[in-house]
Each structure stands twice: as C-alpha cells, then as structure tokens.
Amino acid sequence: MAIEIKELHIKIHVDEGGKNSPSAAGTSQENKRDIAAECVEYVMETLQRQKER
C-alpha cells in the first residue's frame, strides 16, 4: 500500500548569536555565498537529471 503525503510542514530555528560581532560579518557573507553556490549547483543537477528523462 502506498502512502501519499498531501502536506508537509517544516519548522526550523536559526540561532543568530554571531550576528552582533563585527569579525563574523565577513565570515557570514562568505557562508551565504557558499550556501547560495551549493543551492544553485543542486538545482542545476536536478534540472539536468529531469532533462535526461
């Protein structure tokens, strides 16, 4: 028997403790760029796989 999920709720908690320190600002920007690059790469791979089908 198959299970069908009609709704999915995801809740997360982000701790922004390092936001107040000035030395973390550069690191934060680098982390955001790294995360964005990984997301773009993942989306491009997913689109490529869909295209191959």
C-alpha positions as a Markdown table, in Angstrom:
| # | Residue | x | y | z |
|---|---|---|---|---|
| 1 | Met | 0.0 | 0.0 | 0.0 |
| 2 | Ala | 1.4 | 3.4 | -1.0 |
| 3 | Ile | 1.4 | 6.4 | 1.4 |
| 4 | Glu | 0.6 | 9.8 | 0.0 |
| 5 | Ile | 1.7 | 12.9 | 1.8 |
| 6 | Lys | -0.6 | 15.8 | 0.9 |
| 7 | Glu | 1.0 | 18.5 | 3.1 |
| 8 | Leu | 4.4 | 18.8 | 4.7 |
| 9 | His | 5.2 | 21.5 | 7.3 |
| 10 | Ile | 8.8 | 22.2 | 8.1 |
| 11 | Lys | 9.8 | 24.4 | 11.0 |
| 12 | Ile | 13.3 | 25.5 | 11.8 |
| 13 | His | 15.0 | 27.6 | 14.4 |
| 14 | Val | 18.0 | 29.7 | 13.4 |
| 15 | Asp | 20.4 | 30.9 | 16.1 |
| 16 | Glu | 21.8 | 34.3 | 15.1 |
| 17 | Gly | 24.2 | 34.6 | 18.1 |
| 18 | Gly | 27.2 | 35.6 | 15.9 |
| 19 | Lys | 25.3 | 38.5 | 14.3 |
| 20 | Asn | 26.5 | 41.1 | 16.8 |
| 21 | Ser | 30.2 | 40.6 | 16.4 |
| 22 | Pro | 31.9 | 42.6 | 13.7 |
| 23 | Ser | 34.5 | 40.0 | 12.9 |
| 24 | Ala | 31.8 | 37.5 | 12.0 |
| 25 | Ala | 30.4 | 39.8 | 9.3 |
| 26 | Gly | 32.9 | 38.7 | 6.6 |
| 27 | Thr | 32.5 | 35.1 | 7.5 |
| 28 | Ser | 28.8 | 35.4 | 7.4 |
| 29 | Gln | 28.9 | 36.8 | 3.8 |
| 30 | Glu | 31.3 | 34.0 | 2.8 |
| 31 | Asn | 28.9 | 31.4 | 4.3 |
| 32 | Lys | 26.0 | 32.9 | 2.5 |
| 33 | Arg | 27.9 | 32.8 | -0.8 |
| 34 | Asp | 28.9 | 29.2 | -0.2 |
| 35 | Ile | 25.3 | 28.2 | 0.6 |
| 36 | Ala | 23.9 | 30.0 | -2.4 |
| 37 | Ala | 26.5 | 28.3 | -4.7 |
| 38 | Glu | 25.6 | 24.9 | -3.3 |
| 39 | Cys | 21.9 | 25.6 | -3.8 |
| 40 | Val | 22.5 | 26.7 | -7.4 |
| 41 | Glu | 24.6 | 23.6 | -8.1 |
| 42 | Tyr | 21.9 | 21.3 | -6.6 |
| 43 | Val | 19.2 | 22.9 | -8.7 |
| 44 | Met | 21.2 | 22.7 | -11.9 |
| 45 | Glu | 21.9 | 19.0 | -11.2 |
| 46 | Thr | 18.3 | 18.3 | -10.6 |
| 47 | Leu | 17.3 | 20.1 | -13.7 |
| 48 | Gln | 19.9 | 18.1 | -15.7 |
| 49 | Arg | 18.5 | 14.8 | -14.3 |
| 50 | Gln | 15.0 | 15.8 | -15.3 |
| 51 | Lys | 16.1 | 16.8 | -18.7 |
| 52 | Glu | 17.7 | 13.4 | -19.3 |
| 53 | Arg | 14.5 | 11.5 | -18.5 |
